[in-house]
Amino acid sequence: ALPIGAHGLVHAVRSLRGRGGGRALVVAAEDLSTLYLTRPGEPRMQDVLYAGLFGDAAGAAVLSTVDRASAGNLVAEDVWELVLPGSAGAYWGVIHEDGVSFDSGREATTAPNRVLPHLTGWLDGRAVAWAAVHPGGPGIISGTLTGLGLDEEKSGRHARDSLAGGNLGGVAVLDVLERTLDEGAVSGPGVVVGFGPGFTAAALYVRRVAGPDAAG
């Protein structure tokens, strides 16, 4: 499912709380372009569009509890999940005899923006210097970054680069996060956020440690 990478990170953080020396492995894999088949009968334009949307990928992340975070480490400060009220008609999956298909309603165009007040309410004024956003589409990328008070052109580059390879589903936010951290240009507080059918969202408030070793 599209947001599972972010949800997996959130649950890994929760499972490690209070467990000194603990370690968790988060794995996500999607073969949506292989599994995705339009439903039997005459295909609709929406079926054709979704069939060409997805890419295949796998990704993993290791989370550890440590007494002291080192330069370059990403520290999870807080986590958050949401099932958006009244959003069941936004996106949904359909399993049929030929495979899996995907559908959406009118709410799909507004659901991500409806999440933003909940997301910013959870942040409660905390500083956000950068973000890794699930690349569900250009509108989701730009709308989320704008809602977080970030420059969509500068901060959305890695999400747009990831989207160029197709929507990687649950792996997508891991891909964007890797691209963002590998560049080495971000430090300080940031947000990792994913969206998906349900309509659901998951986010982590994180801190990229810069300079000498720091407590974390």
Backbone as JSON Lines, residues from 0, in Angstrom:
{"i":0,"aa":"A","n":[0.84,-1.19,0.0],"ca":[0.0,0.0,0.0],"c":[0.88,1.24,0.0]}
{"i":1,"aa":"L","n":[0.39,2.32,-0.56],"ca":[1.21,3.49,-0.8],"c":[1.88,4.08,0.44]}
{"i":2,"aa":"P","n":[1.21,4.15,1.59],"ca":[1.87,4.81,2.73],"c":[2.63,3.87,3.64]}
{"i":3,"aa":"I","n":[2.78,2.58,3.25],"ca":[3.28,1.6,4.21],"c":[4.71,1.87,4.64]}
{"i":4,"aa":"G","n":[5.53,2.51,3.78],"ca":[6.89,2.84,4.19],"c":[6.89,3.76,5.39]}
{"i":5,"aa":"A","n":[6.07,4.81,5.34],"ca":[5.99,5.75,6.46],"c":[5.37,5.08,7.68]}
{"i":6,"aa":"H","n":[4.29,4.29,7.47],"ca":[3.68,3.59,8.6],"c":[4.67,2.62,9.24]}
{"i":7,"aa":"G","n":[5.47,1.93,8.42],"ca":[6.46,0.99,8.94],"c":[7.49,1.69,9.82]}
{"i":8,"aa":"L","n":[7.97,2.84,9.38],"ca":[8.92,3.6,10.19],"c":[8.29,4.05,11.51]}
{"i":9,"aa":"V","n":[7.04,4.51,11.45],"ca":[6.35,4.94,12.66],"c":[6.24,3.8,13.66]}
{"i":10,"aa":"H","n":[5.82,2.63,13.2],"ca":[5.64,1.5,14.12],"c":[6.97,0.97,14.63]}
{"i":11,"aa":"A","n":[8.02,1.07,13.82],"ca":[9.35,0.67,14.3],"c":[9.81,1.57,15.43]}
{"i":12,"aa":"V","n":[9.6,2.87,15.27],"ca":[9.97,3.81,16.33],"c":[9.2,3.5,17.61]}
{"i":13,"aa":"R","n":[7.92,3.24,17.48],"ca":[7.1,2.94,18.67],"c":[7.56,1.65,19.34]}
{"i":14,"aa":"S","n":[7.91,0.65,18.54],"ca":[8.32,-0.64,19.11],"c":[9.65,-0.55,19.84]}
{"i":15,"aa":"L","n":[10.48,0.44,19.5],"ca":[11.8,0.57,20.11],"c":[11.81,1.47,21.35]}
{"i":16,"aa":"R","n":[10.73,2.15,21.6],"ca":[10.69,3.04,22.75],"c":[10.93,2.26,24.04]}
{"i":17,"aa":"G","n":[11.85,2.76,24.85],"ca":[12.13,2.12,26.12],"c":[12.94,0.85,26.02]}
{"i":18,"aa":"R","n":[13.47,0.55,24.85],"ca":[14.24,-0.68,24.66],"c":[15.69,-0.31,24.33]}
{"i":19,"aa":"G","n":[16.5,-0.14,25.34],"ca":[17.89,0.21,25.13],"c":[18.62,-0.85,24.3]}
{"i":20,"aa":"G","n":[19.36,-0.41,23.3],"ca":[20.08,-1.34,22.45],"c":[19.22,-2.06,21.44]}
{"i":21,"aa":"G","n":[17.95,-1.69,21.33],"ca":[17.05,-2.35,20.39],"c":[17.35,-1.97,18.96]}
{"i":22,"aa":"R","n":[16.91,-2.84,18.06],"ca":[17.1,-2.58,16.63],"c":[15.9,-3.15,15.88]}
{"i":23,"aa":"A","n":[15.43,-2.42,14.87],"ca":[14.28,-2.85,14.07],"c":[14.61,-2.72,12.59]}
{"i":24,"aa":"L","n":[14.15,-3.69,11.83],"ca":[14.31,-3.68,10.37],"c":[12.95,-3.42,9.74]}
{"i":25,"aa":"V","n":[12.87,-2.39,8.92],"ca":[11.65,-2.07,8.18],"c":[11.9,-2.41,6.71]}
{"i":26,"aa":"V","n":[11.05,-3.26,6.14],"ca":[11.2,-3.68,4.75],"c":[9.9,-3.39,4.01]}
{"i":27,"aa":"A","n":[10.01,-2.82,2.83],"ca":[8.85,-2.58,1.98],"c":[9.17,-3.06,0.57]}
{"i":28,"aa":"A","n":[8.21,-3.7,-0.07],"ca":[8.4,-4.18,-1.44],"c":[7.09,-4.06,-2.19]}
{"i":29,"aa":"E","n":[7.16,-3.6,-3.41],"ca":[5.97,-3.45,-4.25],"c":[6.29,-3.91,-5.67]}
{"i":30,"aa":"D","n":[5.41,-4.71,-6.23],"ca":[5.51,-5.03,-7.67],"c":[4.2,-4.65,-8.34]}
{"i":31,"aa":"L","n":[3.83,-3.4,-8.09],"ca":[2.51,-2.93,-8.53],"c":[2.36,-2.94,-10.05]}
{"i":32,"aa":"S","n":[3.43,-2.65,-10.79],"ca":[3.27,-2.64,-12.24],"c":[3.03,-4.04,-12.78]}
{"i":33,"aa":"T","n":[3.47,-5.06,-12.02],"ca":[3.24,-6.46,-12.41],"c":[1.86,-6.93,-11.99]}
{"i":34,"aa":"L","n":[1.48,-6.6,-10.76],"ca":[0.2,-7.05,-10.22],"c":[-0.98,-6.27,-10.77]}
{"i":35,"aa":"Y","n":[-0.72,-5.0,-11.16],"ca":[-1.83,-4.15,-11.54],"c":[-2.38,-4.58,-12.9]}
{"i":36,"aa":"L","n":[-3.61,-5.0,-12.9],"ca":[-4.32,-5.36,-14.12],"c":[-5.71,-4.74,-14.06]}
{"i":37,"aa":"T","n":[-6.12,-4.14,-15.15],"ca":[-7.45,-3.55,-15.16],"c":[-8.5,-4.63,-15.01]}
{"i":38,"aa":"R","n":[-9.59,-4.28,-14.43],"ca":[-10.66,-5.24,-14.17],"c":[-11.24,-5.75,-15.49]}
{"i":39,"aa":"P","n":[-11.87,-6.93,-15.45],"ca":[-12.45,-7.5,-16.67],"c":[-13.45,-6.54,-17.31]}
{"i":40,"aa":"G","n":[-13.52,-6.58,-18.62],"ca":[-14.44,-5.72,-19.35],"c":[-13.71,-4.59,-20.04]}
{"i":41,"aa":"E","n":[-14.46,-3.69,-20.59],"ca":[-13.89,-2.57,-21.32],"c":[-13.15,-1.62,-20.37]}
{"i":42,"aa":"P","n":[-11.85,-1.38,-20.59],"ca":[-11.12,-0.51,-19.68],"c":[-11.57,0.94,-19.79]}
{"i":43,"aa":"R","n":[-11.6,1.61,-18.68],"ca":[-11.9,3.04,-18.65],"c":[-10.6,3.83,-18.75]}
{"i":44,"aa":"M","n":[-10.7,5.1,-19.07],"ca":[-9.51,5.93,-19.14],"c":[-8.76,5.94,-17.82]}
{"i":45,"aa":"Q","n":[-9.51,5.95,-16.7],"ca":[-8.88,5.95,-15.39],"c":[-8.08,4.67,-15.17]}
{"i":46,"aa":"D","n":[-8.59,3.53,-15.66],"ca":[-7.86,2.26,-15.55],"c":[-6.54,2.33,-16.29]}
{"i":47,"aa":"V","n":[-6.57,2.89,-17.49],"ca":[-5.36,3.0,-18.31],"c":[-4.33,3.9,-17.64]}
{"i":48,"aa":"L","n":[-4.79,5.01,-17.08],"ca":[-3.88,5.94,-16.42],"c":[-3.22,5.3,-15.2]}
{"i":49,"aa":"Y","n":[-4.01,4.64,-14.37],"ca":[-3.44,4.0,-13.18],"c":[-2.5,2.86,-13.56]}
{"i":50,"aa":"A","n":[-2.81,2.14,-14.64],"ca":[-1.96,1.03,-15.05],"c":[-0.56,1.49,-15.43]}
{"i":51,"aa":"G","n":[-0.43,2.72,-15.89],"ca":[0.87,3.25,-16.26],"c":[1.53,4.09,-15.18]}
{"i":52,"aa":"L","n":[0.94,4.11,-14.0],"ca":[1.41,5.0,-12.94],"c":[2.51,4.4,-12.09]}
{"i":53,"aa":"F","n":[2.42,3.08,-11.85],"ca":[3.24,2.48,-10.8],"c":[4.56,1.93,-11.3]}
{"i":54,"aa":"G","n":[5.52,1.83,-10.38],"ca":[6.79,1.18,-10.64],"c":[7.02,0.1,-9.6]}
{"i":55,"aa":"D","n":[8.02,-0.74,-9.82],"ca":[8.35,-1.82,-8.89],"c":[9.61,-1.46,-8.12]}
{"i":56,"aa":"A","n":[9.63,-1.78,-6.83],"ca":[10.8,-1.42,-6.03],"c":[10.77,-2.18,-4.71]}
{"i":57,"aa":"A","n":[11.91,-2.21,-4.05],"ca":[12.02,-2.73,-2.69],"c":[12.96,-1.82,-1.93]}
{"i":58,"aa":"G","n":[12.74,-1.68,-0.66],"ca":[13.59,-0.82,0.16],"c":[13.56,-1.28,1.6]}
{"i":59,"aa":"A","n":[14.55,-0.86,2.36],"ca":[14.63,-1.24,3.77],"c":[15.33,-0.15,4.56]}
{"i":60,"aa":"A","n":[15.07,-0.13,5.84],"ca":[15.72,0.81,6.75],"c":[15.95,0.11,8.09]}
{"i":61,"aa":"V","n":[17.04,0.42,8.74],"ca":[17.35,-0.11,10.06],"c":[17.27,1.03,11.07]}
{"i":62,"aa":"L","n":[16.5,0.82,12.12],"ca":[16.36,1.8,13.19],"c":[16.95,1.22,14.46]}
{"i":63,"aa":"S","n":[17.7,2.02,15.2],"ca":[18.37,1.56,16.41],"c":[18.18,2.56,17.53]}
{"i":64,"aa":"T","n":[18.2,2.06,18.76],"ca":[18.22,2.94,19.92],"c":[19.66,3.07,20.39]}
{"i":65,"aa":"V","n":[20.13,4.3,20.5],"ca":[21.51,4.56,20.92],"c":[21.51,5.64,21.99]}
{"i":66,"aa":"D","n":[22.55,5.66,22.81],"ca":[22.66,6.68,23.85],"c":[23.08,8.02,23.27]}
{"i":67,"aa":"R","n":[23.79,7.97,22.16],"ca":[24.33,9.2,21.6],"c":[24.29,9.13,20.08]}
{"i":68,"aa":"A","n":[23.7,10.13,19.45],"ca":[23.61,10.16,18.0],"c":[24.86,10.8,17.42]}
{"i":69,"aa":"S","n":[25.35,10.24,16.32],"ca":[26.55,10.74,15.67],"c":[26.2,11.67,14.53]}
{"i":70,"aa":"A","n":[27.18,12.43,14.08],"ca":[26.98,13.34,12.96],"c":[26.48,12.56,11.75]}
{"i":71,"aa":"G","n":[25.43,13.08,11.13],"ca":[24.84,12.42,9.97],"c":[23.68,11.51,10.31]}
{"i":72,"aa":"N","n":[23.54,11.12,11.59],"ca":[22.43,10.26,11.98],"c":[21.1,10.99,11.86]}
{"i":73,"aa":"L","n":[20.05,10.22,11.64],"ca":[18.69,10.76,11.62],"c":[17.99,10.28,12.88]}
{"i":74,"aa":"V","n":[17.58,11.21,13.71],"ca":[16.97,10.9,15.0],"c":[15.46,11.15,14.91]}
{"i":75,"aa":"A","n":[14.66,10.15,15.27],"ca":[13.2,10.29,15.28],"c":[12.78,10.89,16.61]}
{"i":76,"aa":"E","n":[12.22,12.09,16.55],"ca":[11.8,12.79,17.77],"c":[10.34,12.47,18.13]}
{"i":77,"aa":"D","n":[9.5,12.27,17.11],"ca":[8.07,12.07,17.36],"c":[7.46,11.4,16.13]}
{"i":78,"aa":"V","n":[6.34,10.71,16.33],"ca":[5.67,10.03,15.21],"c":[4.17,10.3,15.29]}
{"i":79,"aa":"W","n":[3.5,10.09,14.14],"ca":[2.07,10.46,14.04],"c":[1.42,9.65,12.93]}
{"i":80,"aa":"E","n":[0.17,9.26,13.16],"ca":[-0.63,8.58,12.14],"c":[-2.04,9.14,12.15]}
{"i":81,"aa":"L","n":[-2.7,9.05,10.99],"ca":[-4.06,9.58,10.87],"c":[-4.86,8.76,9.88]}
{"i":82,"aa":"V","n":[-6.09,8.44,10.24],"ca":[-7.1,8.01,9.27],"c":[-8.04,9.2,9.1]}
{"i":83,"aa":"L","n":[-8.04,9.79,7.93],"ca":[-8.79,11.02,7.7],"c":[-10.29,10.74,7.76]}
{"i":84,"aa":"P","n":[-11.02,11.4,8.64],"ca":[-12.47,11.16,8.74],"c":[-13.18,11.44,7.42]}
{"i":85,"aa":"G","n":[-14.16,10.6,7.1],"ca":[-14.99,10.82,5.93],"c":[-14.26,10.74,4.61]}
{"i":86,"aa":"S","n":[-13.24,9.87,4.53],"ca":[-12.42,9.84,3.31],"c":[-12.43,8.49,2.6]}
{"i":87,"aa":"A","n":[-13.36,7.6,2.94],"ca":[-13.36,6.27,2.35],"c":[-13.55,6.3,0.83]}
{"i":88,"aa":"G","n":[-14.13,7.37,0.31],"ca":[-14.37,7.47,-1.12],"c":[-13.26,8.13,-1.91]}
{"i":89,"aa":"A","n":[-12.1,8.33,-1.28],"ca":[-10.98,8.99,-1.98],"c":[-10.25,8.0,-2.89]}
{"i":90,"aa":"Y","n":[-9.65,6.98,-2.31],"ca":[-8.93,5.95,-3.06],"c":[-9.27,4.58,-2.48]}
{"i":91,"aa":"W","n":[-9.25,3.57,-3.32],"ca":[-9.43,2.21,-2.82],"c":[-8.87,1.21,-3.83]}
{"i":92,"aa":"G","n":[-8.51,0.05,-3.31],"ca":[-8.02,-1.02,-4.17],"c":[-9.11,-2.04,-4.42]}
{"i":93,"aa":"V","n":[-9.04,-2.71,-5.55],"ca":[-10.0,-3.75,-5.91],"c":[-9.24,-5.01,-6.29]}
{"i":94,"aa":"I","n":[-9.51,-6.11,-5.59],"ca":[-8.88,-7.39,-5.91],"c":[-9.88,-8.21,-6.74]}
{"i":95,"aa":"H","n":[-9.46,-8.65,-7.92],"ca":[-10.32,-9.45,-8.79],"c":[-9.53,-10.64,-9.32]}
{"i":96,"aa":"E","n":[-10.18,-11.47,-10.14],"ca":[-9.55,-12.72,-10.55],"c":[-8.3,-12.54,-11.4]}
{"i":97,"aa":"D","n":[-8.13,-11.38,-12.02],"ca":[-6.97,-11.14,-12.87],"c":[-5.82,-10.42,-12.17]}
{"i":98,"aa":"G","n":[-6.06,-9.9,-10.98],"ca":[-5.01,-9.17,-10.29],"c":[-5.57,-8.12,-9.36]}
{"i":99,"aa":"V","n":[-4.93,-6.99,-9.34],"ca":[-5.31,-5.89,-8.46],"c":[-5.49,-4.63,-9.31]}
{"i":100,"aa":"S","n":[-6.53,-3.89,-9.03],"ca":[-6.71,-2.59,-9.69],"c":[-6.93,-1.53,-8.62]}
{"i":101,"aa":"F","n":[-6.96,-0.31,-9.05],"ca":[-6.97,0.83,-8.15],"c":[-8.0,1.81,-8.66]}
{"i":102,"aa":"D","n":[-8.7,2.46,-7.76],"ca":[-9.72,3.4,-8.19],"c":[-9.76,4.58,-7.24]}
{"i":103,"aa":"S","n":[-10.4,5.62,-7.68],"ca":[-10.5,6.82,-6.85],"c":[-11.76,7.59,-7.2]}
{"i":104,"aa":"G","n":[-12.2,8.42,-6.26],"ca":[-13.37,9.25,-6.46],"c":[-13.01,10.72,-6.41]}
{"i":105,"aa":"R","n":[-14.02,11.55,-6.38],"ca":[-13.79,13.0,-6.39],"c":[-12.99,13.47,-5.18]}
{"i":106,"aa":"E","n":[-13.14,12.75,-4.06],"ca":[-12.44,13.15,-2.84],"c":[-10.93,13.04,-2.99]}
{"i":107,"aa":"A","n":[-10.46,12.28,-3.99],"ca":[-9.02,12.07,-4.15],"c":[-8.27,13.38,-4.36]}
{"i":108,"aa":"T","n":[-8.9,14.33,-5.0],"ca":[-8.22,15.59,-5.3],"c":[-8.09,16.5,-4.08]}
{"i":109,"aa":"T","n":[-8.88,16.25,-3.04],"ca":[-8.86,17.12,-1.87],"c":[-8.32,16.46,-0.62]}
{"i":110,"aa":"A","n":[-8.26,15.12,-0.59],"ca":[-7.87,14.42,0.64],"c":[-6.5,14.82,1.16]}
{"i":111,"aa":"P","n":[-5.44,14.88,0.31],"ca":[-4.14,15.27,0.87],"c":[-4.16,16.65,1.53]}
{"i":112,"aa":"N","n":[-4.83,17.61,0.92],"ca":[-4.9,18.95,1.52],"c":[-5.72,18.95,2.8]}
{"i":113,"aa":"R","n":[-6.69,18.04,2.9],"ca":[-7.47,17.95,4.13],"c":[-6.65,17.38,5.28]}
{"i":114,"aa":"V","n":[-5.6,16.66,4.95],"ca":[-4.71,16.12,5.99],"c":[-3.85,17.21,6.61]}
{"i":115,"aa":"L","n":[-3.51,18.23,5.82],"ca":[-2.52,19.22,6.25],"c":[-2.85,19.91,7.58]}
{"i":116,"aa":"P","n":[-4.1,20.32,7.84],"ca":[-4.36,20.93,9.15],"c":[-4.09,19.97,10.31]}
{"i":117,"aa":"H","n":[-4.35,18.68,10.1],"ca":[-4.05,17.69,11.14],"c":[-2.54,17.55,11.32]}
{"i":118,"aa":"L","n":[-1.8,17.53,10.2],"ca":[-0.35,17.4,10.25],"c":[0.29,18.61,10.93]}
{"i":119,"aa":"T","n":[-0.09,19.8,10.52],"ca":[0.49,21.0,11.12],"c":[0.04,21.17,12.57]}
{"i":120,"aa":"G","n":[-1.16,20.7,12.88],"ca":[-1.62,20.74,14.27],"c":[-0.77,19.86,15.16]}
{"i":121,"aa":"W","n":[-0.41,18.68,14.64],"ca":[0.48,17.79,15.39],"c":[1.86,18.42,15.56]}
{"i":122,"aa":"L","n":[2.37,19.07,14.53],"ca":[3.68,19.72,14.63],"c":[3.66,20.87,15.64]}
{"i":123,"aa":"D","n":[2.52,21.53,15.77],"ca":[2.3,22.53,16.81],"c":[3.39,23.59,16.84]}
{"i":124,"aa":"G","n":[3.74,24.09,15.66],"ca":[4.7,25.19,15.59],"c":[6.15,24.79,15.64]}
{"i":125,"aa":"R","n":[6.44,23.48,15.72],"ca":[7.84,23.05,15.73],"c":[8.52,23.38,14.4]}
{"i":126,"aa":"A","n":[9.78,23.72,14.46],"ca":[10.51,24.12,13.26],"c":[10.62,22.96,12.28]}
{"i":127,"aa":"V","n":[10.49,23.26,11.0],"ca":[10.67,22.28,9.92],"c":[11.59,22.9,8.88]}
{"i":128,"aa":"A","n":[12.8,22.36,8.76],"ca":[13.78,22.91,7.82],"c":[13.79,22.17,6.49]}
{"i":129,"aa":"W","n":[13.26,20.94,6.47],"ca":[13.25,20.14,5.25],"c":[12.19,19.06,5.39]}
{"i":130,"aa":"A","n":[11.87,18.4,4.29],"ca":[10.85,17.34,4.33],"c":[11.13,16.31,3.25]}
{"i":131,"aa":"A","n":[10.8,15.06,3.55],"ca":[10.78,13.97,2.58],"c":[9.33,13.56,2.42]}
{"i":132,"aa":"V","n":[8.74,13.87,1.28],"ca":[7.3,13.7,1.05],"c":[7.05,12.55,0.09]}
{"i":133,"aa":"H","n":[6.08,11.7,0.42],"ca":[5.68,10.63,-0.49],"c":[5.29,11.23,-1.84]}
{"i":134,"aa":"P","n":[5.91,10.77,-2.93],"ca":[5.66,11.39,-4.24],"c":[4.42,10.83,-4.93]}
{"i":135,"aa":"G","n":[3.26,11.05,-4.32],"ca":[2.04,10.55,-4.92],"c":[1.63,11.28,-6.18]}
{"i":136,"aa":"G","n":[2.21,12.43,-6.41],"ca":[1.91,13.23,-7.6],"c":[2.42,14.64,-7.37]}
{"i":137,"aa":"P","n":[2.57,15.42,-8.43],"ca":[3.08,16.79,-8.28],"c":[2.26,17.64,-7.32]}
{"i":138,"aa":"G","n":[0.93,17.49,-7.36],"ca":[0.09,18.28,-6.48],"c":[0.28,17.94,-5.02]}
{"i":139,"aa":"I","n":[0.44,16.65,-4.72],"ca":[0.67,16.22,-3.33],"c":[2.01,16.76,-2.84]}
{"i":140,"aa":"I","n":[3.04,16.67,-3.69],"ca":[4.36,17.15,-3.31],"c":[4.32,18.65,-3.01]}
{"i":141,"aa":"S","n":[3.83,19.44,-3.97],"ca":[3.85,20.89,-3.8],"c":[2.92,21.35,-2.69]}
{"i":142,"aa":"G","n":[1.72,20.74,-2.61],"ca":[0.77,21.14,-1.58],"c":[1.27,20.87,-0.18]}
{"i":143,"aa":"T","n":[1.92,19.71,0.01],"ca":[2.44,19.37,1.34],"c":[3.58,20.29,1.73]}
{"i":144,"aa":"L","n":[4.5,20.52,0.81],"ca":[5.64,21.39,1.11],"c":[5.19,22.82,1.41]}
{"i":145,"aa":"T","n":[4.24,23.31,0.63],"ca":[3.71,24.65,0.88],"c":[3.05,24.71,2.25]}
{"i":146,"aa":"G","n":[2.28,23.67,2.59],"ca":[1.63,23.63,3.89],"c":[2.6,23.58,5.05]}
{"i":147,"aa":"L","n":[3.8,23.04,4.8],"ca":[4.83,22.98,5.84],"c":[5.7,24.24,5.85]}
{"i":148,"aa":"G","n":[5.39,25.18,4.95],"ca":[6.15,26.42,4.91],"c":[7.49,26.31,4.22]}
{"i":149,"aa":"L","n":[7.64,25.32,3.32],"ca":[8.9,25.1,2.61],"c":[8.78,25.5,1.15]}
{"i":150,"aa":"D","n":[9.9,25.79,0.54],"ca":[9.93,26.12,-0.88],"c":[9.73,24.86,-1.7]}
{"i":151,"aa":"E","n":[8.67,24.81,-2.49],"ca":[8.33,23.57,-3.19],"c":[9.34,23.21,-4.27]}
{"i":152,"aa":"E","n":[9.96,24.2,-4.89],"ca":[10.95,23.9,-5.93],"c":[12.21,23.3,-5.32]}
{"i":153,"aa":"K","n":[12.73,23.91,-4.29],"ca":[13.97,23.44,-3.66],"c":[13.74,22.16,-2.88]}
{"i":154,"aa":"S","n":[12.7,22.13,-2.06],"ca":[12.49,21.0,-1.16],"c":[11.83,19.81,-1.84]}
{"i":155,"aa":"G","n":[11.22,20.02,-3.01],"ca":[10.51,18.93,-3.68],"c":[11.3,18.21,-4.75]}
{"i":156,"aa":"R","n":[12.56,18.59,-4.93],"ca":[13.34,18.03,-6.04],"c":[13.5,16.52,-5.94]}
{"i":157,"aa":"H","n":[13.8,16.01,-4.75],"ca":[14.04,14.57,-4.62],"c":[12.75,13.77,-4.79]}
{"i":158,"aa":"A","n":[11.63,14.33,-4.33],"ca":[10.35,13.65,-4.53],"c":[9.99,13.6,-6.01]}
{"i":159,"aa":"R","n":[10.23,14.69,-6.72],"ca":[9.95,14.7,-8.16],"c":[10.87,13.74,-8.91]}
{"i":160,"aa":"D","n":[12.14,13.66,-8.5],"ca":[13.06,12.72,-9.13],"c":[12.6,11.28,-8.92]}
{"i":161,"aa":"S","n":[12.12,10.97,-7.72],"ca":[11.63,9.62,-7.42],"c":[10.41,9.3,-8.27]}
{"i":162,"aa":"L","n":[9.5,10.26,-8.41],"ca":[8.27,10.05,-9.16],"c":[8.55,9.77,-10.63]}
{"i":163,"aa":"A","n":[9.68,10.24,-11.14],"ca":[10.02,10.02,-12.54],"c":[10.17,8.54,-12.86]}
{"i":164,"aa":"G","n":[10.44,7.72,-11.85],"ca":[10.55,6.28,-12.05],"c":[9.25,5.54,-11.8]}
{"i":165,"aa":"G","n":[8.15,6.27,-11.67],"ca":[6.86,5.66,-11.36],"c":[6.58,5.77,-9.87]}
{"i":166,"aa":"N","n":[5.32,5.68,-9.5],"ca":[4.95,5.68,-8.09],"c":[5.36,4.34,-7.51]}
{"i":167,"aa":"L","n":[6.31,4.34,-6.58],"ca":[6.87,3.11,-6.04],"c":[6.1,2.58,-4.84]}
{"i":168,"aa":"G","n":[4.91,3.11,-4.61],"ca":[4.06,2.6,-3.55],"c":[4.69,2.8,-2.18]}
{"i":169,"aa":"G","n":[4.66,1.74,-1.37],"ca":[5.18,1.82,-0.01],"c":[6.66,2.11,0.07]}
{"i":170,"aa":"V","n":[7.39,1.86,-1.0],"ca":[8.83,2.1,-1.02],"c":[9.15,3.56,-1.32]}
{"i":171,"aa":"A","n":[8.19,4.29,-1.85],"ca":[8.45,5.63,-2.38],"c":[9.04,6.57,-1.35]}
{"i":172,"aa":"V","n":[8.45,6.63,-0.16],"ca":[8.95,7.59,0.83],"c":[10.35,7.2,1.29]}
{"i":173,"aa":"L","n":[10.67,5.9,1.32],"ca":[12.03,5.47,1.66],"c":[13.01,5.93,0.58]}
{"i":174,"aa":"D","n":[12.58,5.85,-0.67],"ca":[13.42,6.3,-1.78],"c":[13.68,7.81,-1.69]}
{"i":175,"aa":"V","n":[12.64,8.57,-1.42],"ca":[12.79,10.03,-1.3],"c":[13.7,10.37,-0.12]}
{"i":176,"aa":"L","n":[13.51,9.67,0.99],"ca":[14.34,9.93,2.17],"c":[15.81,9.62,1.88]}
{"i":177,"aa":"E","n":[16.06,8.51,1.21],"ca":[17.44,8.15,0.87],"c":[18.07,9.21,-0.03]}
{"i":178,"aa":"R","n":[17.32,9.63,-1.05],"ca":[17.84,10.66,-1.96],"c":[18.15,11.95,-1.21]}
{"i":179,"aa":"T","n":[17.27,12.31,-0.29],"ca":[17.44,13.55,0.47],"c":[18.67,13.49,1.36]}
{"i":180,"aa":"L","n":[18.84,12.38,2.07],"ca":[19.96,12.26,3.0],"c":[21.29,12.06,2.28]}
{"i":181,"aa":"D","n":[21.26,11.33,1.16],"ca":[22.5,11.06,0.43],"c":[23.14,12.34,-0.08]}
{"i":182,"aa":"E","n":[22.33,13.33,-0.4],"ca":[22.88,14.58,-0.91],"c":[23.7,15.3,0.16]}
{"i":183,"aa":"G","n":[23.34,15.07,1.42],"ca":[24.1,15.65,2.52],"c":[23.84,17.12,2.78]}
{"i":184,"aa":"A","n":[22.86,17.69,2.11],"ca":[22.63,19.13,2.24],"c":[21.64,19.49,3.34]}
{"i":185,"aa":"V","n":[20.93,18.51,3.9],"ca":[19.93,18.82,4.91],"c":[20.48,18.54,6.3]}
{"i":186,"aa":"S","n":[20.08,19.37,7.25],"ca":[20.41,19.15,8.65],"c":[19.32,19.8,9.48]}
{"i":187,"aa":"G","n":[19.29,19.45,10.75],"ca":[18.28,20.02,11.62],"c":[16.95,19.3,11.51]}
{"i":188,"aa":"P","n":[15.88,19.94,11.97],"ca":[14.58,19.27,12.05],"c":[13.9,19.14,10.69]}
{"i":189,"aa":"G","n":[13.25,18.01,10.49],"ca":[12.53,17.77,9.25],"c":[11.34,16.86,9.47]}
{"i":190,"aa":"V","n":[10.59,16.64,8.41],"ca":[9.39,15.8,8.46],"c":[9.46,14.77,7.34]}
{"i":191,"aa":"V","n":[9.17,13.52,7.68],"ca":[9.0,12.45,6.7],"c":[7.51,12.12,6.7]}
{"i":192,"aa":"V","n":[6.84,12.2,5.55],"ca":[5.39,12.03,5.54],"c":[4.95,11.22,4.33]}
{"i":193,"aa":"G","n":[4.02,10.29,4.56],"ca":[3.45,9.49,3.48],"c":[1.94,9.54,3.51]}
{"i":194,"aa":"F","n":[1.33,9.4,2.34],"ca":[-0.13,9.41,2.2],"c":[-0.56,8.16,1.43]}
{"i":195,"aa":"G","n":[-1.81,7.75,1.62],"ca":[-2.28,6.62,0.84],"c":[-3.75,6.34,1.05]}
{"i":196,"aa":"P","n":[-4.24,5.31,0.34],"ca":[-5.65,4.96,0.41],"c":[-6.09,4.73,1.84]}
{"i":197,"aa":"G","n":[-7.35,5.1,2.06],"ca":[-7.89,4.92,3.4],"c":[-8.91,5.99,3.81]}
{"i":198,"aa":"F","n":[-8.6,7.31,3.74],"ca":[-7.34,7.92,3.35],"c":[-6.47,8.07,4.59]}
{"i":199,"aa":"T","n":[-5.23,7.6,4.52],"ca":[-4.38,7.59,5.69],"c":[-3.13,8.43,5.46]}
{"i":200,"aa":"A","n":[-2.5,8.79,6.57],"ca":[-1.23,9.51,6.52],"c":[-0.39,9.08,7.71]}
{"i":201,"aa":"A","n":[0.92,9.12,7.54],"ca":[1.85,8.81,8.63],"c":[3.04,9.74,8.5]}
{"i":202,"aa":"A","n":[3.57,10.18,9.62],"ca":[4.69,11.13,9.59],"c":[5.62,10.91,10.77]}
{"i":203,"aa":"L","n":[6.85,11.31,10.56],"ca":[7.85,11.31,11.62],"c":[8.47,12.71,11.69]}
{"i":204,"aa":"Y","n":[8.62,13.22,12.9],"ca":[9.37,14.45,13.1],"c":[10.78,14.03,13.46]}
{"i":205,"aa":"V","n":[11.73,14.39,12.6],"ca":[13.09,13.87,12.72],"c":[14.1,15.01,12.82]}
{"i":206,"aa":"R","n":[15.32,14.64,13.19],"ca":[16.4,15.62,13.29],"c":[17.66,15.01,12.69]}
{"i":207,"aa":"R","n":[18.21,15.67,11.7],"ca":[19.49,15.25,11.11],"c":[20.62,15.88,11.91]}
{"i":208,"aa":"V","n":[21.44,15.04,12.52],"ca":[22.51,15.53,13.37],"c":[23.65,16.07,12.51]}
{"i":209,"aa":"A","n":[24.06,17.28,12.8],"ca":[25.16,17.91,12.06],"c":[26.33,18.17,13.0]}
{"i":210,"aa":"G","n":[27.52,18.23,12.45],"ca":[28.69,18.59,13.24],"c":[29.12,17.49,14.18]}
{"i":211,"aa":"P","n":[29.74,17.84,15.32],"ca":[30.25,16.85,16.27],"c":[29.13,16.0,16.83]}
{"i":212,"aa":"D","n":[29.5,14.86,17.42],"ca":[28.5,13.99,18.04],"c":[27.64,14.79,19.0]}
{"i":213,"aa":"A","n":[26.34,14.45,18.99],"ca":[25.41,15.18,19.85],"c":[24.52,14.19,20.56]}
{"i":214,"aa":"A","n":[24.01,14.57,21.71],"ca":[23.1,13.7,22.44],"c":[21.86,13.48,21.63]}
{"i":215,"aa":"G","n":[21.3,12.23,21.65],"ca":[20.12,11.95,20.86],"c":[19.37,10.77,21.39]}
